[in-house]
Amino acid sequence: MDYSRKVNFRGGEYMKTFGRGMLYSIIVIVILLAISFFIGETVTLPWYVFIPLVLIVWGIAFYQTKKERVNN
């Protein structure tokens, strides 16, 4: 019996956001690795670019989870 659908607990939403945030972070890393591979040099990001990039990625993950929660 699948109890995960019957129990509505808030922790599941946080795990969705965390999972999406990690997935999107990995996708960004793969894109940076591909760019580095194609140009043949190391891609370095300064802190003032890296921190907003991380915030944007996790903000998108949070927004999508929030939008999914409202639609359901």
Secondary structure as GFF3:
##gff-version 3
##sequence-region A 1 72
A	DSSP	alpha_helix	11	39	.	.	.	ID=ss1
A	DSSP	alpha_helix	47	71	.	.	.	ID=ss2
###
